[in-house]
Amino acid sequence: MKEPKPSAPRLGSATRLAHAGRESSAHHGAVNVPLYRASTLLFPTLKAMRDRARAFTYGRKLTPTTKALAETIAELEGAEDYRHTVLAPSGLSAISCAILSVVKSGDHILVSDGVYNPTRLFCDEFLSRMGVETEYFDPAARAESLSAMFREKTALLFLESPSSLTFEMQDAGALAEVARRHRARTIMDNTWATPLFFRPLLHGADLSVQAATKYLSGHSDTLLGSVTATSAMRRALSRTHRQLGLCGPADEAYMTLRGLRTLSLRMARHQETGLALARFLESRAEISHVLHPALPSHRQHELWRRDFSGAAGLFGAVLNPVEERALSAMFDGMRLFGMGYSWGGFESLLTVAEPDRALTGEAEGVLIRIHAGLEDASDLIEDLAAGLDRLSANSNG
Ligand SMILES: Cc1ncc(COP(=O)(O)O)c(C=O)c1O
């Protein structure tokens, strides 16, 4: 998208979502950049080939489709241009690419104890084989206590806020500042908020990761990841990305770009419905407490209010202790909520969450995770109410 002239008003994110990455004149007037499936890209002359004078030299590196998506994500993330964003075949491969562009053998890294479990496995198994030591910190840690954990060899701070199972918030700006003082880089997995509601690079992070599989694509049929870098980290990121042979597959890039055009509408609805469901659950006796950063009852609600401009549709709730039979009666009979290991699509999901760590200071119970989709909130509430009634009817006592 053409940058507005300095005197022009800054465009809102919904406008940017509708216009970024488009280049109709280069595509016979087509509104959407077409799906280019290309490994080989031909050059007209030997000189043009040797000079590599254009952006498109080989399909893995860039095509008009992947460029349009990278440009749109870079713009949303607040980065300078498409060269600051790389695409990867999944959110997890984007995370490993981001980490590998920072660490080297012998380093120590600090990772939030609330991270997505496969991120933890990558650190514990892959990085440890490389001679990188991972230490986990309390996902609700304050800057002062985190500062004491930095060592001479600490190269990286990895944040995920809120944690996608236990929903603790991190003060990204303050923690990234601590990392910077210790000459370490900060990466944030920002899949929950999307760059519509929080932009890590503007809060001091060096790299921002999206599992585009979730909200950016938004239709539960696509796997993709992105990493966006500050100008200081751009070259290290693209070098690692190239050396690992990563790329965003053509169809997935096209589908994600298509999904992105409606992101602002979808996120507004996910937020509204998520809050309606969370408030409903707070009113039910079967629920011990709800874990939703946008509710005043959340321990770190103020952090969310200060830094985020919205909330996703994903949140947790702790059921009072309950037997498996009662839980199955609830889950197996849901009419609208599906059971699946994902979120961010148009449909609602309900799962039992099994985090690797106990919830800080919370009473025991069964943690469930709810994804509010785009259905009518009243129908979803009815489904949840009937499910909780089944749970109670099947409980002893
Ligand atoms: C917070 C978070 N980050 C990253 C990922 C990984 O995304 P993908 O499944 O595309 O690898 C997930 C997937 O559930 C996630 O929840």
Ligand as a Chemical Component Dictionary entry (heavy atoms), coordinates in Angstrom:
data_LIG
# 
_chem_comp.id                   LIG 
_chem_comp.type                 NON-POLYMER 
_chem_comp.pdbx_formal_charge   0 
_chem_comp.three_letter_code    LIG 
# 
loop_
_chem_comp_atom.comp_id 
_chem_comp_atom.atom_id 
_chem_comp_atom.alt_atom_id 
_chem_comp_atom.type_symbol 
_chem_comp_atom.charge 
_chem_comp_atom.model_Cartn_x 
_chem_comp_atom.model_Cartn_y 
_chem_comp_atom.model_Cartn_z 
_chem_comp_atom.pdbx_ordinal 
LIG C1 C1 C 0 -0.222 -19.367 21.380 1  
LIG C2 C2 C 0 0.106  -20.249 20.230 2  
LIG N1 N1 N 0 1.238  -20.033 19.561 3  
LIG C3 C3 C 0 1.596  -20.815 18.520 4  
LIG C4 C4 C 0 0.802  -21.864 18.106 5  
LIG C5 C5 C 0 1.287  -22.733 16.983 6  
LIG O1 O1 O 0 0.590  -22.542 15.810 7  
LIG P1 P1 P 0 0.572  -23.680 14.681 8  
LIG O2 O2 O 0 -0.410 -24.705 15.136 9  
LIG O3 O3 O 0 0.196  -22.966 13.445 10 
LIG O4 O4 O 0 1.950  -24.264 14.620 11 
LIG C6 C6 C 0 -0.384 -22.121 18.771 12 
LIG C7 C7 C 0 -1.252 -23.242 18.336 13 
LIG O5 O5 O 0 -2.173 -23.638 19.010 14 
LIG C8 C8 C 0 -0.743 -21.309 19.868 15 
LIG O6 O6 O 0 -1.865 -21.530 20.566 16 
# 
loop_
_chem_comp_bond.comp_id 
_chem_comp_bond.atom_id_1 
_chem_comp_bond.atom_id_2 
_chem_comp_bond.value_order 
_chem_comp_bond.pdbx_ordinal 
LIG C1 C2 SING 1  
LIG C2 N1 SING 2  
LIG C2 C8 DOUB 3  
LIG N1 C3 DOUB 4  
LIG C3 C4 SING 5  
LIG C4 C5 SING 6  
LIG C4 C6 DOUB 7  
LIG C5 O1 SING 8  
LIG O1 P1 SING 9  
LIG P1 O2 DOUB 10 
LIG P1 O3 SING 11 
LIG P1 O4 SING 12 
LIG C6 C7 SING 13 
LIG C6 C8 SING 14 
LIG C7 O5 DOUB 15 
LIG C8 O6 SING 16 
# 
